[in-house]
Amino acid sequence: MIPQVLHAKYLKDYTIWIQFKDGTEGEIDLRDELWGEMFEPLLNIEEFKKFRVDPELGTIVWDNGADLAPEFLYDNVNVPSEVF
């Protein structure tokens, strides 16, 4: 099953908090992913902050057409460890 992003919010720098439909949530730093024609404009932090969740695609997207596969986000999100 393909993971689906339900919610996302900007935290700092190039870090986004993401929550998936299955309840998984955490932070992901996308700084090292912003290369290539579609992503380089997002190095401008003000442009980076303008992402949104596209409910049809189930992932985050930007107005310039850039998006990231939800599977990539799911596999790379840093889930906080619980303290016992």
MOGI-V973090 format. One line per field, one symbol per residue. ss: DSSP state (@ for helix, = for strand, . for the rest). phi: phi as a letter, one per 30 degrees, with the letter a starting at -180 (. if undefined). psi: psi as a letter, one per 20 degrees, with the letter a starting at -180 (. if undefined). Layout:
ss=???
phi=???
psi=???
This chain:
ss=....========..======....=====.@@@......@@@@.@@@@...===....===.....=..@@@@@@@.=......
phi=.ddbdcbabdcahccbcbbcedjdalcbccedccbjedceddddeddedddbdcdddiadbbddjdabeddddddcddddddcc
psi=ppqppgqqqpfqdkpqppprhjipqaqpojgiimqrghhhhihohhhgijrrpohghkaqrrhjiqrpphgggghjpoppqqp.
